[in-house]
């Protein structure tokens, strides 16, 4: 990956390293459907005017089917599944399950992007590092298994959406694509959100979390992510889910004085090694030249 791709990779890793914590805060006072509708609605209000001013919305002509599909596969479906899933499982387990995404992308893309032993080793090392960082916290209510299943399905949908962007929508300007997908999702959820308005006072922290989720973790993060897919491909772009827990842990150490133990350091090392191995350029396969026919056996054409 070039420098711009690495910069976008870092931006997305940071912006998607904090949503699980913010979602936990928001759903204490707001319903999951209202949280999802609110964050995508805010993102659409930010990006659609920018796309209209730049004249990039015209690039969506003839792509309505793919854009609607992306809205459901990359925004509406995963956002709802993750938000509802987090009502039953911890945010750390959520982060671990979402880290299945690059593995799913690698398997789905194995025909077009060669899955070498080195890349497989990188995926395994990275996932092991994520497991060490977040721990195997299986705490939750009786519906914990259902919540984990929801998040796992969301990770698979993310993988499919990443491939959809690379194959059919990579040439669409990011602000138009993200504005359209979040706008479609907001319209689809509006009737349900209207019946999920809070009946009791909502804390300021919940509203602030929702605004941050909308502007930074949705609008800006998706803008950067779609550009990253165009530059680095779906497999490498999906590796951000390995780095997200690293960002979350670092924020905890820096802002909450959490302990930086040996397990954390080993986890960082495994994630770094896994990302490096998984992003290495694969040399092209050179077909062997045909062996010459033995002398005296060659036939005339």
URKAHU-V292244 format. One record per backbone hydrogen bond with DSSP energy under -0.5 kcal/mol. NH is the residue of the N-H (numbers start at 0). CO is the residue of the C=O. E is the energy in kcal/mol with one decimal. If there is no record, write none. Layout:
BEGIN
nh=NH co=CO e=E
nh=NH co=CO e=E
END
This chain:
BEGIN
nh=5 co=1 e=-2.3
nh=6 co=2 e=-2.4
nh=7 co=3 e=-2.6
nh=8 co=4 e=-2.6
nh=9 co=5 e=-2.2
nh=10 co=6 e=-2.4
nh=11 co=7 e=-2.7
nh=12 co=8 e=-2.1
nh=13 co=9 e=-2.2
nh=14 co=10 e=-2.7
nh=15 co=11 e=-2.4
nh=16 co=13 e=-1.2
nh=21 co=17 e=-1.8
nh=22 co=18 e=-3.2
nh=23 co=19 e=-1.8
nh=24 co=20 e=-1.5
nh=25 co=21 e=-2.6
nh=26 co=22 e=-2.7
nh=27 co=24 e=-0.9
nh=28 co=25 e=-1.5
nh=29 co=25 e=-2.3
nh=30 co=195 e=-0.6
nh=34 co=30 e=-2.2
nh=35 co=31 e=-2.3
nh=36 co=32 e=-2.5
nh=37 co=33 e=-2.5
nh=38 co=34 e=-2.3
nh=39 co=35 e=-2.3
nh=40 co=36 e=-2.1
nh=41 co=37 e=-2.2
nh=42 co=38 e=-1.9
nh=43 co=39 e=-2.4
nh=44 co=40 e=-2.2
nh=45 co=41 e=-1.6
nh=46 co=42 e=-2.4
nh=47 co=43 e=-2.5
nh=49 co=45 e=-0.6
nh=50 co=46 e=-2.8
nh=51 co=47 e=-2.6
nh=52 co=48 e=-2.4
nh=53 co=49 e=-1.9
nh=54 co=50 e=-0.8
nh=54 co=51 e=-0.6
nh=55 co=50 e=-1.9
nh=56 co=50 e=-0.7
nh=57 co=54 e=-0.5
nh=58 co=55 e=-1.5
nh=59 co=56 e=-1.7
nh=60 co=57 e=-1.6
nh=62 co=59 e=-2.2
nh=66 co=62 e=-2.7
nh=67 co=63 e=-2.8
nh=68 co=64 e=-2.3
nh=69 co=65 e=-2.4
nh=70 co=66 e=-2.2
nh=71 co=67 e=-1.7
nh=72 co=68 e=-2.5
nh=73 co=69 e=-2.9
nh=74 co=69 e=-0.6
nh=74 co=70 e=-0.9
nh=75 co=70 e=-3.0
nh=76 co=71 e=-2.0
nh=78 co=74 e=-2.3
nh=79 co=75 e=-2.0
nh=80 co=76 e=-2.6
nh=81 co=77 e=-3.0
nh=82 co=78 e=-2.2
nh=83 co=79 e=-2.8
nh=84 co=80 e=-2.4
nh=85 co=81 e=-2.3
nh=86 co=83 e=-1.3
nh=87 co=84 e=-1.9
nh=88 co=84 e=-1.4
nh=89 co=138 e=-0.6
nh=93 co=89 e=-1.8
nh=94 co=90 e=-2.2
nh=95 co=91 e=-1.8
nh=96 co=92 e=-2.4
nh=97 co=93 e=-2.3
nh=98 co=94 e=-1.0
nh=99 co=96 e=-1.7
nh=100 co=97 e=-2.2
nh=103 co=99 e=-2.3
nh=104 co=100 e=-2.7
nh=105 co=101 e=-2.4
nh=106 co=102 e=-2.1
nh=107 co=103 e=-2.4
nh=108 co=104 e=-2.5
nh=109 co=106 e=-0.8
nh=111 co=108 e=-0.7
nh=112 co=108 e=-3.3
nh=113 co=111 e=-0.5
nh=115 co=113 e=-1.2
nh=119 co=115 e=-2.4
nh=120 co=116 e=-2.5
nh=121 co=117 e=-2.1
nh=122 co=118 e=-2.3
nh=123 co=119 e=-2.4
nh=124 co=120 e=-2.7
nh=125 co=121 e=-2.6
nh=126 co=122 e=-2.2
nh=127 co=123 e=-2.3
nh=128 co=124 e=-2.3
nh=129 co=125 e=-2.1
nh=130 co=126 e=-2.3
nh=131 co=127 e=-1.9
nh=132 co=128 e=-2.2
nh=133 co=129 e=-2.6
nh=134 co=130 e=-1.6
nh=136 co=134 e=-0.8
nh=137 co=135 e=-1.0
nh=140 co=87 e=-0.6
nh=143 co=140 e=-1.8
nh=146 co=142 e=-2.5
nh=147 co=143 e=-2.5
nh=148 co=144 e=-2.1
nh=149 co=145 e=-2.2
nh=150 co=146 e=-2.0
nh=151 co=147 e=-2.2
nh=152 co=148 e=-2.3
nh=153 co=149 e=-2.0
nh=154 co=150 e=-2.1
nh=155 co=151 e=-1.7
nh=156 co=152 e=-2.4
nh=157 co=153 e=-2.5
nh=158 co=154 e=-1.8
nh=159 co=155 e=-2.2
nh=160 co=156 e=-2.6
nh=161 co=157 e=-2.4
nh=162 co=158 e=-1.7
nh=163 co=159 e=-2.0
nh=164 co=160 e=-2.4
nh=165 co=161 e=-1.9
nh=166 co=162 e=-2.4
nh=167 co=163 e=-2.4
nh=168 co=163 e=-0.8
nh=168 co=164 e=-1.4
nh=169 co=164 e=-0.5
nh=171 co=168 e=-1.5
nh=176 co=172 e=-2.3
nh=177 co=173 e=-3.0
nh=178 co=174 e=-1.8
nh=179 co=175 e=-2.2
nh=180 co=176 e=-2.4
nh=181 co=177 e=-2.5
nh=182 co=178 e=-1.9
nh=183 co=179 e=-2.7
nh=184 co=180 e=-2.0
nh=185 co=181 e=-2.5
nh=186 co=182 e=-2.3
nh=187 co=183 e=-2.2
nh=188 co=184 e=-1.9
nh=189 co=185 e=-1.3
nh=190 co=186 e=-0.5
nh=192 co=188 e=-2.8
nh=193 co=189 e=-2.0
nh=194 co=190 e=-0.7
nh=194 co=191 e=-0.6
nh=195 co=192 e=-1.6
nh=196 co=193 e=-0.5
nh=206 co=202 e=-1.4
nh=207 co=203 e=-2.7
nh=208 co=204 e=-2.3
nh=209 co=205 e=-1.9
nh=210 co=206 e=-2.2
nh=211 co=207 e=-2.5
nh=212 co=208 e=-2.5
nh=213 co=209 e=-2.1
nh=214 co=210 e=-2.7
nh=215 co=211 e=-1.7
nh=216 co=211 e=-1.8
nh=218 co=213 e=-2.2
nh=219 co=214 e=-2.2
nh=220 co=215 e=-1.4
nh=221 co=217 e=-2.3
nh=222 co=218 e=-1.9
nh=223 co=219 e=-2.2
nh=224 co=220 e=-2.5
nh=225 co=221 e=-2.6
nh=226 co=222 e=-1.5
nh=227 co=223 e=-2.1
nh=228 co=224 e=-2.2
nh=229 co=225 e=-1.6
nh=230 co=226 e=-1.6
nh=231 co=227 e=-3.2
nh=232 co=227 e=-0.5
nh=232 co=228 e=-2.1
nh=236 co=232 e=-2.1
nh=237 co=233 e=-2.2
nh=238 co=235 e=-1.1
nh=239 co=236 e=-1.6
nh=240 co=237 e=-1.6
nh=241 co=238 e=-1.8
nh=242 co=238 e=-1.0
nh=243 co=239 e=-2.0
nh=244 co=240 e=-0.5
nh=246 co=242 e=-2.2
nh=247 co=243 e=-2.4
nh=248 co=244 e=-2.6
nh=249 co=245 e=-2.5
nh=250 co=246 e=-2.5
nh=251 co=247 e=-1.9
nh=252 co=248 e=-2.3
nh=253 co=249 e=-2.6
nh=254 co=250 e=-3.0
nh=255 co=250 e=-0.6
nh=255 co=251 e=-1.5
nh=256 co=252 e=-0.5
nh=257 co=251 e=-1.8
nh=260 co=258 e=-0.9
nh=264 co=260 e=-1.9
nh=265 co=261 e=-2.6
nh=266 co=262 e=-2.4
nh=267 co=263 e=-2.6
nh=268 co=264 e=-2.2
nh=269 co=265 e=-2.5
nh=270 co=266 e=-2.5
nh=271 co=267 e=-2.6
nh=272 co=268 e=-2.5
nh=273 co=269 e=-2.7
nh=274 co=270 e=-2.6
nh=275 co=271 e=-2.1
nh=276 co=272 e=-2.5
nh=277 co=273 e=-2.3
nh=278 co=274 e=-1.4
nh=279 co=276 e=-0.7
nh=282 co=280 e=-0.5
nh=285 co=283 e=-0.5
nh=286 co=284 e=-0.6
nh=296 co=293 e=-2.1
nh=297 co=293 e=-0.5
END
